[in-house]
C-alpha cells in the first residue's frame, strides 16, 4: 500500500477514526488501538462540517438517482474528502467505487 500513497498528502476523516476505533474496542484489541491512536495523532484528521454535508448530500442524491445503495458513512467520508480538496481516496471498501462514479473522487482500491 505504501506505493499507492508515496509522496502524497495523507489525511483521514473523523468518521474513519470512529469506524476503526469502534472495531478495535469491540475486539478488545488494546495493542492495535494504541497503534491506531498513535497513527491518528500523526496525520491530519478531516472533520464533518456544513461544507462536507453539502458534498455528501449531493453524492447521496446522485447515488439514489441511479439506484445504488451505499453505506451512508462512506458517503459522509467522501463528502468530507471533497470538501477538503481531496482528489483521491485509497481504500479497501468497494462502496467508494460506486461513489467515484457520481463524484470527482478518484478511488484506488487495494486488497
DRENPANU-450160 format. One record per atom (N, C-alpha, C): atom name; z, x, y; residue number from 1. Coordinates in Angstrom, 2 decimals, always signed. Each point is the difference from the previous one (the first is absolute). Example, Ala and Ser with C-alpha at 12.3 -4.5 7.8 and 13.67 -1.06 7.14 Angstrom:
# residues 2
<atom at="N" Z="+7.80" X="+13.19" Y="-5.69" i="1"/>
<atom at="CA" Z="+0.00" X="-0.89" Y="+1.19" i="1"/>
<atom at="C" Z="+0.00" X="+0.90" Y="+1.20" i="1"/>
<atom at="N" Z="-0.72" X="-0.35" Y="+1.05" i="2"/>
<atom at="CA" Z="+0.06" X="+0.82" Y="+1.19" i="2"/>
<atom at="C" Z="+0.73" X="-0.77" Y="+1.09" i="2"/>
END
This chain:
# residues 111
<atom at="N" Z="+0.00" X="+0.82" Y="-1.18" i="1"/>
<atom at="CA" Z="+0.00" X="-0.82" Y="+1.18" i="1"/>
<atom at="C" Z="+0.00" X="+0.87" Y="+1.26" i="1"/>
<atom at="N" Z="+0.56" X="+1.18" Y="-0.06" i="2"/>
<atom at="CA" Z="+0.06" X="+0.84" Y="+1.19" i="2"/>
<atom at="C" Z="-1.39" X="+0.27" Y="+0.57" i="2"/>
<atom at="N" Z="-1.02" X="+0.10" Y="-0.85" i="3"/>
<atom at="CA" Z="-1.35" X="+0.23" Y="+0.49" i="3"/>
<atom at="C" Z="-0.50" X="-1.18" Y="+0.82" i="3"/>
<atom at="N" Z="+0.48" X="-1.20" Y="-0.29" i="4"/>
<atom at="CA" Z="-0.44" X="-1.19" Y="+0.73" i="4"/>
<atom at="C" Z="+0.54" X="-0.03" Y="+1.43" i="4"/>
<atom at="N" Z="+1.15" X="+0.61" Y="+0.21" i="5"/>
<atom at="CA" Z="+0.66" X="-0.11" Y="+1.31" i="5"/>
<atom at="C" Z="+0.15" X="+1.33" Y="+0.73" i="5"/>
<atom at="N" Z="-0.62" X="+1.05" Y="-0.52" i="6"/>
<atom at="CA" Z="+0.10" X="+1.31" Y="+0.64" i="6"/>
<atom at="C" Z="-0.54" X="-0.06" Y="+1.42" i="6"/>
<atom at="N" Z="+0.72" X="+0.61" Y="+0.92" i="7"/>
<atom at="CA" Z="-0.37" X="+0.07" Y="+1.42" i="7"/>
<atom at="C" Z="-0.10" X="-1.37" Y="+0.67" i="7"/>
<atom at="N" Z="+0.71" X="-0.97" Y="-0.48" i="8"/>
<atom at="CA" Z="+0.00" X="-1.34" Y="+0.59" i="8"/>
<atom at="C" Z="+1.35" X="-0.27" Y="+0.65" i="8"/>
<atom at="N" Z="+0.00" X="-0.90" Y="+0.97" i="9"/>
<atom at="CA" Z="+1.23" X="-0.47" Y="+0.61" i="9"/>
<atom at="C" Z="+0.61" X="-1.01" Y="-0.97" i="9"/>
<atom at="N" Z="+1.13" X="+0.32" Y="-0.58" i="10"/>
<atom at="CA" Z="+0.59" X="-0.84" Y="-1.03" i="10"/>
<atom at="C" Z="+1.10" X="-0.87" Y="+0.60" i="10"/>
<atom at="N" Z="-0.05" X="-1.27" Y="-0.35" i="11"/>
<atom at="CA" Z="+1.02" X="-0.95" Y="+0.43" i="11"/>
<atom at="C" Z="+0.13" X="-1.05" Y="-1.09" i="11"/>
<atom at="N" Z="+1.06" X="-0.75" Y="+0.07" i="12"/>
<atom at="CA" Z="+0.18" X="-1.15" Y="-0.88" i="12"/>
<atom at="C" Z="+0.57" X="-1.13" Y="+0.86" i="12"/>
<atom at="N" Z="+0.24" X="-1.13" Y="-0.63" i="13"/>
<atom at="CA" Z="+0.52" X="-1.13" Y="+0.75" i="13"/>
<atom at="C" Z="+1.43" X="-0.33" Y="-0.41" i="13"/>
<atom at="N" Z="+0.68" X="-0.71" Y="+0.87" i="14"/>
<atom at="CA" Z="+1.36" X="-0.45" Y="-0.34" i="14"/>
<atom at="C" Z="-0.04" X="-0.93" Y="-1.21" i="14"/>
<atom at="N" Z="-1.09" X="-0.74" Y="-0.16" i="15"/>
<atom at="CA" Z="-0.14" X="-0.90" Y="-1.15" i="15"/>
<atom at="C" Z="-0.11" X="+0.82" Y="-1.30" i="15"/>
<atom at="N" Z="-0.78" X="+1.08" Y="+0.06" i="16"/>
<atom at="CA" Z="-0.13" X="+0.87" Y="-1.17" i="16"/>
<atom at="C" Z="+1.35" X="+0.62" Y="-0.36" i="16"/>
<atom at="N" Z="+0.76" X="+0.44" Y="+1.01" i="17"/>
<atom at="CA" Z="+1.35" X="+0.53" Y="-0.25" i="17"/>
<atom at="C" Z="+0.84" X="-1.05" Y="-0.72" i="17"/>
<atom at="N" Z="-0.05" X="-1.22" Y="+0.48" i="18"/>
<atom at="CA" Z="+0.75" X="-1.09" Y="-0.63" i="18"/>
<atom at="C" Z="-0.41" X="-0.17" Y="-1.45" i="18"/>
<atom at="N" Z="-1.30" X="-0.04" Y="-0.28" i="19"/>
<atom at="CA" Z="-0.47" X="-0.20" Y="-1.37" i="19"/>
<atom at="C" Z="+0.47" X="+1.12" Y="-0.92" i="19"/>
<atom at="N" Z="-0.14" X="+1.23" Y="+0.45" i="20"/>
<atom at="CA" Z="+0.38" X="+1.15" Y="-0.83" i="20"/>
<atom at="C" Z="+1.51" X="+0.05" Y="-0.22" i="20"/>
<atom at="N" Z="+0.77" X="-0.12" Y="+1.08" i="21"/>
<atom at="CA" Z="+1.46" X="+0.07" Y="-0.14" i="21"/>
<atom at="C" Z="+0.55" X="-1.16" Y="-0.84" i="21"/>
<atom at="N" Z="-0.59" X="-1.19" Y="+0.14" i="22"/>
<atom at="CA" Z="+0.44" X="-1.13" Y="-0.83" i="22"/>
<atom at="C" Z="-0.22" X="+0.31" Y="-1.48" i="22"/>
<atom at="N" Z="-1.18" X="+0.51" Y="-0.33" i="23"/>
<atom at="CA" Z="-0.29" X="+0.34" Y="-1.39" i="23"/>
<atom at="C" Z="+0.96" X="+1.04" Y="-0.56" i="23"/>
<atom at="N" Z="+0.32" X="+1.00" Y="+0.79" i="24"/>
<atom at="CA" Z="+0.92" X="+1.04" Y="-0.44" i="24"/>
<atom at="C" Z="+1.42" X="-0.52" Y="-0.14" i="24"/>
<atom at="N" Z="+0.40" X="-0.90" Y="+0.89" i="25"/>
<atom at="CA" Z="+1.35" X="-0.59" Y="-0.11" i="25"/>
<atom at="C" Z="+0.10" X="-0.88" Y="-1.24" i="25"/>
<atom at="N" Z="-1.04" X="-0.76" Y="-0.29" i="26"/>
<atom at="CA" Z="+0.00" X="-0.84" Y="-1.20" i="26"/>
<atom at="C" Z="+0.14" X="+0.86" Y="-1.24" i="26"/>
<atom at="N" Z="-0.70" X="+1.14" Y="-0.02" i="27"/>
<atom at="CA" Z="+0.05" X="+0.91" Y="-1.14" i="27"/>
<atom at="C" Z="+1.25" X="+0.87" Y="+0.00" i="27"/>
<atom at="N" Z="+0.79" X="-0.08" Y="+1.09" i="28"/>
<atom at="CA" Z="+1.18" X="+0.84" Y="+0.17" i="28"/>
<atom at="C" Z="-0.36" X="+1.48" Y="-0.13" i="28"/>
<atom at="N" Z="-1.13" X="+0.37" Y="+0.59" i="29"/>
<atom at="CA" Z="-0.52" X="+1.36" Y="-0.07" i="29"/>
<atom at="C" Z="+0.50" X="+0.79" Y="+1.22" i="29"/>
<atom at="N" Z="+1.23" X="+0.42" Y="-0.06" i="30"/>
<atom at="CA" Z="+0.66" X="+0.66" Y="+1.13" i="30"/>
<atom at="C" Z="-0.72" X="+1.29" Y="+0.43" i="30"/>
<atom at="N" Z="-0.39" X="+0.82" Y="-0.99" i="31"/>
<atom at="CA" Z="-0.66" X="+1.26" Y="+0.32" i="31"/>
<atom at="C" Z="-1.34" X="-0.27" Y="+0.70" i="31"/>
<atom at="N" Z="-0.79" X="-0.92" Y="-0.53" i="32"/>
<atom at="CA" Z="-1.29" X="-0.33" Y="+0.58" i="32"/>
<atom at="C" Z="+0.16" X="-0.65" Y="+1.38" i="32"/>
<atom at="N" Z="+1.07" X="-0.80" Y="+0.17" i="33"/>
<atom at="CA" Z="+0.27" X="-0.62" Y="+1.29" i="33"/>
<atom at="C" Z="+0.30" X="+1.07" Y="+1.05" i="33"/>
<atom at="N" Z="+0.74" X="+1.01" Y="-0.39" i="34"/>
<atom at="CA" Z="+0.32" X="+1.09" Y="+0.91" i="34"/>
<atom at="C" Z="-1.28" X="+0.74" Y="+0.41" i="34"/>
<atom at="N" Z="-0.89" X="+0.23" Y="-0.95" i="35"/>
<atom at="CA" Z="-1.28" X="+0.66" Y="+0.28" i="35"/>
<atom at="C" Z="-0.84" X="-0.85" Y="+0.94" i="35"/>
<atom at="N" Z="-0.05" X="-1.31" Y="-0.27" i="36"/>
<atom at="CA" Z="-0.77" X="-0.91" Y="+0.85" i="36"/>
<atom at="C" Z="+0.55" X="-0.01" Y="+1.42" i="36"/>
<atom at="N" Z="+1.31" X="-0.06" Y="+0.13" i="37"/>
<atom at="CA" Z="+0.61" X="+0.00" Y="+1.34" i="37"/>
<atom at="C" Z="-0.33" X="+1.29" Y="+0.77" i="37"/>
<atom at="N" Z="+0.02" X="+1.11" Y="-0.70" i="38"/>
<atom at="CA" Z="-0.34" X="+1.28" Y="+0.64" i="38"/>
<atom at="C" Z="-1.48" X="-0.01" Y="+0.44" i="38"/>
<atom at="N" Z="-0.87" X="-0.50" Y="-0.88" i="39"/>
<atom at="CA" Z="-1.42" X="-0.10" Y="+0.33" i="39"/>
<atom at="C" Z="-0.20" X="-0.88" Y="+1.23" i="39"/>
<atom at="N" Z="+0.63" X="-1.18" Y="+0.01" i="40"/>
<atom at="CA" Z="-0.15" X="-0.93" Y="+1.12" i="40"/>
<atom at="C" Z="+0.55" X="+0.58" Y="+1.31" i="40"/>
<atom at="N" Z="+0.99" X="+0.87" Y="-0.10" i="41"/>
<atom at="CA" Z="+0.56" X="+0.59" Y="+1.22" i="41"/>
<atom at="C" Z="-0.92" X="+1.07" Y="+0.58" i="41"/>
<atom at="N" Z="-1.00" X="+0.42" Y="-0.77" i="42"/>
<atom at="CA" Z="-0.89" X="+1.07" Y="+0.45" i="42"/>
<atom at="C" Z="-1.40" X="-0.48" Y="+0.41" i="42"/>
<atom at="N" Z="-0.25" X="-1.30" Y="-0.06" i="43"/>
<atom at="CA" Z="-1.30" X="-0.50" Y="+0.43" i="43"/>
<atom at="C" Z="+0.19" X="-1.14" Y="+0.99" i="43"/>
<atom at="N" Z="-1.07" X="-0.35" Y="+0.66" i="44"/>
<atom at="CA" Z="+0.04" X="-1.08" Y="+0.97" i="44"/>
<atom at="C" Z="+0.04" X="-1.34" Y="-0.73" i="44"/>
<atom at="N" Z="+0.90" X="-0.87" Y="+0.43" i="45"/>
<atom at="CA" Z="+0.15" X="-1.34" Y="-0.57" i="45"/>
<atom at="C" Z="-0.52" X="-1.00" Y="+1.04" i="45"/>
<atom at="N" Z="-1.03" X="-0.74" Y="-0.37" i="46"/>
<atom at="CA" Z="-0.60" X="-0.98" Y="+0.90" i="46"/>
<atom at="C" Z="+0.67" X="-1.35" Y="-0.20" i="46"/>
<atom at="N" Z="+0.28" X="-0.70" Y="+1.10" i="47"/>
<atom at="CA" Z="+0.76" X="-1.25" Y="-0.05" i="47"/>
<atom at="C" Z="-0.90" X="-1.21" Y="+0.17" i="47"/>
<atom at="N" Z="+0.49" X="-1.14" Y="-0.50" i="48"/>
<atom at="CA" Z="-0.69" X="-1.28" Y="+0.17" i="48"/>
<atom at="C" Z="+0.39" X="-0.58" Y="+1.34" i="48"/>
<atom at="N" Z="-0.98" X="-0.19" Y="+0.86" i="49"/>
<atom at="CA" Z="+0.26" X="-0.57" Y="+1.32" i="49"/>
<atom at="C" Z="-1.05" X="-1.07" Y="+0.30" i="49"/>
<atom at="N" Z="-0.02" X="-0.46" Y="+1.24" i="50"/>
<atom at="CA" Z="-0.91" X="-1.08" Y="+0.38" i="50"/>
<atom at="C" Z="-1.47" X="+0.39" Y="-0.22" i="50"/>
<atom at="N" Z="-0.36" X="+1.21" Y="+0.38" i="51"/>
<atom at="CA" Z="-1.39" X="+0.45" Y="-0.18" i="51"/>
<atom at="C" Z="-0.36" X="+0.06" Y="-1.48" i="51"/>
<atom at="N" Z="+0.92" X="+0.50" Y="-0.82" i="52"/>
<atom at="CA" Z="-0.24" X="+0.04" Y="-1.44" i="52"/>
<atom at="C" Z="-0.13" X="-1.41" Y="-0.57" i="52"/>
<atom at="N" Z="+0.79" X="-0.94" Y="+0.55" i="53"/>
<atom at="CA" Z="-0.09" X="-1.39" Y="-0.44" i="53"/>
<atom at="C" Z="-1.37" X="-0.58" Y="+0.33" i="53"/>
<atom at="N" Z="-0.56" X="+0.36" Y="+1.14" i="54"/>
<atom at="CA" Z="-1.34" X="-0.46" Y="+0.36" i="54"/>
<atom at="C" Z="-1.02" X="+0.52" Y="-1.00" i="54"/>
<atom at="N" Z="+0.05" X="+1.29" Y="-0.31" i="55"/>
<atom at="CA" Z="-0.94" X="+0.57" Y="-0.96" i="55"/>
<atom at="C" Z="+0.18" X="-0.60" Y="-1.40" i="55"/>
<atom at="N" Z="+1.24" X="-0.09" Y="-0.45" i="56"/>
<atom at="CA" Z="+0.23" X="-0.50" Y="-1.36" i="56"/>
<atom at="C" Z="-0.37" X="-1.48" Y="-0.14" i="56"/>
<atom at="N" Z="+0.23" X="-0.78" Y="+1.05" i="57"/>
<atom at="CA" Z="-0.37" X="-1.41" Y="-0.08" i="57"/>
<atom at="C" Z="-1.52" X="-0.17" Y="-0.03" i="57"/>
<atom at="N" Z="-0.72" X="+0.87" Y="+0.69" i="58"/>
<atom at="CA" Z="-1.47" X="-0.02" Y="-0.05" i="58"/>
<atom at="C" Z="-0.48" X="+0.36" Y="-1.41" i="58"/>
<atom at="N" Z="+0.60" X="+1.00" Y="-0.60" i="59"/>
<atom at="CA" Z="-0.36" X="+0.38" Y="-1.37" i="59"/>
<atom at="C" Z="+0.28" X="-1.15" Y="-0.96" i="59"/>
<atom at="N" Z="+1.17" X="-0.60" Y="+0.13" i="60"/>
<atom at="CA" Z="+0.37" X="-1.12" Y="-0.89" i="60"/>
<atom at="C" Z="-0.99" X="-1.15" Y="+0.13" i="60"/>
<atom at="N" Z="-0.37" X="-0.33" Y="+1.23" i="61"/>
<atom at="CA" Z="-0.96" X="-1.09" Y="+0.22" i="61"/>
<atom at="C" Z="-1.36" X="+0.32" Y="-0.62" i="61"/>
<atom at="N" Z="-0.45" X="+1.23" Y="+0.17" i="62"/>
<atom at="CA" Z="-1.29" X="+0.41" Y="-0.57" i="62"/>
<atom at="C" Z="+0.03" X="-0.05" Y="-1.53" i="62"/>
<atom at="N" Z="+1.11" X="+0.46" Y="-0.58" i="63"/>
<atom at="CA" Z="+0.12" X="-0.04" Y="-1.47" i="63"/>
<atom at="C" Z="-0.01" X="-1.43" Y="-0.51" i="63"/>
<atom at="N" Z="+0.73" X="-0.87" Y="+0.67" i="64"/>
<atom at="CA" Z="+0.02" X="-1.41" Y="-0.40" i="64"/>
<atom at="C" Z="-1.38" X="-0.64" Y="+0.13" i="64"/>
<atom at="N" Z="-0.73" X="+0.39" Y="+1.03" i="65"/>
<atom at="CA" Z="-1.34" X="-0.56" Y="+0.22" i="65"/>
<atom at="C" Z="-0.97" X="+0.35" Y="-1.13" i="65"/>
<atom at="N" Z="+0.21" X="+1.15" Y="-0.64" i="66"/>
<atom at="CA" Z="-0.87" X="+0.40" Y="-1.11" i="66"/>
<atom at="C" Z="+0.64" X="-0.27" Y="-1.36" i="66"/>
<atom at="N" Z="+1.17" X="-0.67" Y="+0.02" i="67"/>
<atom at="CA" Z="+0.65" X="-0.41" Y="-1.25" i="67"/>
<atom at="C" Z="+0.68" X="+1.10" Y="-0.77" i="67"/>
<atom at="N" Z="+0.45" X="+1.04" Y="+0.68" i="68"/>
<atom at="CA" Z="+0.69" X="+1.12" Y="-0.66" i="68"/>
<atom at="C" Z="+1.50" X="-0.10" Y="+0.24" i="68"/>
<atom at="N" Z="+0.77" X="+0.02" Y="-1.06" i="69"/>
<atom at="CA" Z="+1.46" X="+0.00" Y="+0.09" i="69"/>
<atom at="C" Z="+0.49" X="+1.44" Y="-0.12" i="69"/>
<atom at="N" Z="+0.71" X="+0.44" Y="+1.02" i="70"/>
<atom at="CA" Z="+0.53" X="+1.37" Y="+0.03" i="70"/>
<atom at="C" Z="+1.47" X="-0.08" Y="+0.37" i="70"/>
<atom at="N" Z="+0.79" X="+0.88" Y="-0.57" i="71"/>
<atom at="CA" Z="+1.43" X="+0.08" Y="+0.30" i="71"/>
<atom at="C" Z="+0.21" X="+0.06" Y="+1.52" i="71"/>
<atom at="N" Z="+0.82" X="-0.89" Y="+0.52" i="72"/>
<atom at="CA" Z="+0.19" X="-0.06" Y="+1.46" i="72"/>
<atom at="C" Z="+0.64" X="+1.26" Y="+0.56" i="72"/>
<atom at="N" Z="+0.81" X="+0.69" Y="-0.78" i="73"/>
<atom at="CA" Z="+0.58" X="+1.26" Y="+0.48" i="73"/>
<atom at="C" Z="-1.10" X="+1.03" Y="+0.22" i="73"/>
<atom at="N" Z="-1.02" X="+0.00" Y="-0.86" i="74"/>
<atom at="CA" Z="-1.11" X="+0.94" Y="+0.17" i="74"/>
<atom at="C" Z="-0.81" X="-0.34" Y="+1.25" i="74"/>
<atom at="N" Z="-0.16" X="-1.27" Y="+0.28" i="75"/>
<atom at="CA" Z="-0.69" X="-0.43" Y="+1.21" i="75"/>
<atom at="C" Z="+0.78" X="+0.47" Y="+1.24" i="75"/>
<atom at="N" Z="+1.32" X="-0.12" Y="-0.05" i="76"/>
<atom at="CA" Z="+0.83" X="+0.47" Y="+1.12" i="76"/>
<atom at="C" Z="-0.10" X="+1.51" Y="+0.16" i="76"/>
<atom at="N" Z="+0.02" X="+0.72" Y="-1.11" i="77"/>
<atom at="CA" Z="-0.14" X="+1.47" Y="+0.05" i="77"/>
<atom at="C" Z="-1.33" X="+0.37" Y="+0.65" i="77"/>
<atom at="N" Z="-1.07" X="-0.67" Y="-0.39" i="78"/>
<atom at="CA" Z="-1.32" X="+0.27" Y="+0.58" i="78"/>
<atom at="C" Z="+0.00" X="-0.31" Y="+1.49" i="78"/>
<atom at="N" Z="+0.64" X="-1.10" Y="+0.39" i="79"/>
<atom at="CA" Z="+0.10" X="-0.35" Y="+1.42" i="79"/>
<atom at="C" Z="+0.74" X="+1.05" Y="+0.80" i="79"/>
<atom at="N" Z="+1.07" X="+0.51" Y="-0.57" i="80"/>
<atom at="CA" Z="+0.77" X="+1.07" Y="+0.66" i="80"/>
<atom at="C" Z="-0.88" X="+1.24" Y="+0.16" i="80"/>
<atom at="N" Z="-0.71" X="+0.34" Y="-1.06" i="81"/>
<atom at="CA" Z="-0.87" X="+1.18" Y="+0.04" i="81"/>
<atom at="C" Z="-1.05" X="-0.13" Y="+1.10" i="81"/>
<atom at="N" Z="-0.69" X="-1.13" Y="+0.04" i="82"/>
<atom at="CA" Z="-1.04" X="-0.21" Y="+1.01" i="82"/>
<atom at="C" Z="+0.58" X="-0.01" Y="+1.42" i="82"/>
<atom at="N" Z="+1.15" X="-0.62" Y="+0.17" i="83"/>
<atom at="CA" Z="+0.62" X="-0.05" Y="+1.33" i="83"/>
<atom at="C" Z="+0.36" X="+1.39" Y="+0.51" i="83"/>
<atom at="N" Z="+0.19" X="+0.92" Y="-0.92" i="84"/>
<atom at="CA" Z="+0.37" X="+1.36" Y="+0.37" i="84"/>
<atom at="C" Z="-1.18" X="+0.97" Y="-0.07" i="84"/>
<atom at="N" Z="-1.21" X="-0.54" Y="-0.09" i="85"/>
<atom at="CA" Z="-1.19" X="+0.83" Y="+0.05" i="85"/>
<atom at="C" Z="-0.39" X="+0.68" Y="-1.29" i="85"/>
<atom at="N" Z="+0.58" X="-0.40" Y="-1.10" i="86"/>
<atom at="CA" Z="-0.36" X="+0.61" Y="-1.28" i="86"/>
<atom at="C" Z="-1.44" X="-0.36" Y="-0.37" i="86"/>
<atom at="N" Z="-0.67" X="+0.94" Y="-0.60" i="87"/>
<atom at="CA" Z="-1.36" X="-0.23" Y="-0.47" i="87"/>
<atom at="C" Z="-0.06" X="-0.07" Y="-1.52" i="87"/>
<atom at="N" Z="+1.03" X="+0.55" Y="-0.65" i="88"/>
<atom at="CA" Z="-0.03" X="+0.16" Y="-1.44" i="88"/>
<atom at="C" Z="+1.37" X="-0.25" Y="-0.61" i="88"/>
<atom at="N" Z="+0.00" X="-0.63" Y="-1.18" i="89"/>
<atom at="CA" Z="+1.23" X="-0.17" Y="-0.78" i="89"/>
<atom at="C" Z="-0.24" X="+0.63" Y="-1.37" i="89"/>
<atom at="N" Z="+0.95" X="+0.79" Y="-0.45" i="90"/>
<atom at="CA" Z="-0.03" X="+0.58" Y="-1.35" i="90"/>
<atom at="C" Z="+1.05" X="-0.74" Y="-0.80" i="90"/>
<atom at="N" Z="-0.41" X="-0.60" Y="-1.12" i="91"/>
<atom at="CA" Z="+0.89" X="-0.87" Y="-0.75" i="91"/>
<atom at="C" Z="-0.39" X="-0.09" Y="-1.47" i="91"/>
<atom at="N" Z="+0.90" X="-0.49" Y="-0.81" i="92"/>
<atom at="CA" Z="-0.31" X="-0.36" Y="-1.39" i="92"/>
<atom at="C" Z="-0.23" X="-1.50" Y="-0.11" i="92"/>
<atom at="N" Z="+0.28" X="-0.74" Y="+1.05" i="93"/>
<atom at="CA" Z="-0.05" X="-1.46" Y="-0.01" i="93"/>
<atom at="C" Z="-1.41" X="-0.50" Y="+0.29" i="93"/>
<atom at="N" Z="-0.62" X="-0.61" Y="-0.98" i="94"/>
<atom at="CA" Z="-1.39" X="-0.45" Y="+0.12" i="94"/>
<atom at="C" Z="-0.17" X="-1.21" Y="+0.93" i="94"/>
<atom at="N" Z="+1.09" X="-0.65" Y="+0.41" i="95"/>
<atom at="CA" Z="-0.10" X="-1.07" Y="+0.99" i="95"/>
<atom at="C" Z="-0.63" X="+0.52" Y="+1.30" i="95"/>
<atom at="N" Z="+0.22" X="+1.27" Y="+0.29" i="96"/>
<atom at="CA" Z="-0.53" X="+0.56" Y="+1.23" i="96"/>
<atom at="C" Z="-1.53" X="+0.11" Y="-0.03" i="96"/>
<atom at="N" Z="-0.59" X="+0.02" Y="-1.18" i="97"/>
<atom at="CA" Z="-1.46" X="-0.01" Y="-0.09" i="97"/>
<atom at="C" Z="-0.53" X="-1.32" Y="+0.57" i="97"/>
<atom at="N" Z="+0.65" X="-1.11" Y="-0.35" i="98"/>
<atom at="CA" Z="-0.39" X="-1.30" Y="+0.55" i="98"/>
<atom at="C" Z="+0.23" X="-0.05" Y="+1.50" i="98"/>
<atom at="N" Z="+1.10" X="+0.58" Y="+0.44" i="99"/>
<atom at="CA" Z="+0.30" X="+0.04" Y="+1.43" i="99"/>
<atom at="C" Z="-1.08" X="+0.79" Y="+0.75" i="99"/>
<atom at="N" Z="-0.45" X="+1.09" Y="-0.59" i="100"/>
<atom at="CA" Z="-1.02" X="+0.83" Y="+0.66" i="100"/>
<atom at="C" Z="-1.31" X="-0.75" Y="+0.19" i="100"/>
<atom at="N" Z="-0.26" X="-0.98" Y="-0.83" i="101"/>
<atom at="CA" Z="-1.24" X="-0.78" Y="+0.11" i="101"/>
<atom at="C" Z="-0.02" X="-0.92" Y="+1.21" i="101"/>
<atom at="N" Z="+1.18" X="-0.30" Y="+0.55" i="102"/>
<atom at="CA" Z="+0.09" X="-0.90" Y="+1.16" i="102"/>
<atom at="C" Z="+0.62" X="+0.69" Y="+1.22" i="102"/>
<atom at="N" Z="+0.13" X="+1.32" Y="-0.06" i="103"/>
<atom at="CA" Z="+0.60" X="+0.74" Y="+1.11" i="103"/>
<atom at="C" Z="-0.73" X="+1.33" Y="+0.18" i="103"/>
<atom at="N" Z="+0.45" X="+0.76" Y="+0.98" i="104"/>
<atom at="CA" Z="-0.60" X="+1.30" Y="+0.28" i="104"/>
<atom at="C" Z="+0.73" X="+1.15" Y="-0.68" i="104"/>
<atom at="N" Z="+0.82" X="-0.31" Y="-1.00" i="105"/>
<atom at="CA" Z="+0.75" X="+1.05" Y="-0.70" i="105"/>
<atom at="C" Z="-0.81" X="+0.58" Y="-1.15" i="105"/>
<atom at="N" Z="-0.05" X="+1.31" Y="-0.05" i="106"/>
<atom at="CA" Z="-0.54" X="+0.68" Y="-1.18" i="106"/>
<atom at="C" Z="+1.16" X="+0.13" Y="-1.00" i="106"/>
<atom at="N" Z="-0.26" X="-0.27" Y="-1.26" i="107"/>
<atom at="CA" Z="+1.05" X="+0.06" Y="-1.00" i="107"/>
<atom at="C" Z="-0.39" X="+1.01" Y="-1.08" i="107"/>
<atom at="N" Z="+0.89" X="+0.93" Y="-0.26" i="108"/>
<atom at="CA" Z="-0.16" X="+0.94" Y="-1.09" i="108"/>
<atom at="C" Z="+1.02" X="-0.35" Y="-1.07" i="108"/>
<atom at="N" Z="-0.48" X="-0.41" Y="-1.17" i="109"/>
<atom at="CA" Z="+0.90" X="-0.39" Y="-1.09" i="109"/>
<atom at="C" Z="+0.09" X="+1.17" Y="-0.97" i="109"/>
<atom at="N" Z="+1.23" X="+0.36" Y="-0.32" i="110"/>
<atom at="CA" Z="+0.23" X="+1.07" Y="-0.98" i="110"/>
<atom at="C" Z="+0.75" X="-0.58" Y="-1.18" i="110"/>
<atom at="N" Z="-0.03" X="+0.72" Y="-1.12" i="111"/>
<atom at="CA" Z="+0.72" X="-0.45" Y="-1.21" i="111"/>
<atom at="C" Z="+1.34" X="+0.64" Y="-0.13" i="111"/>
END
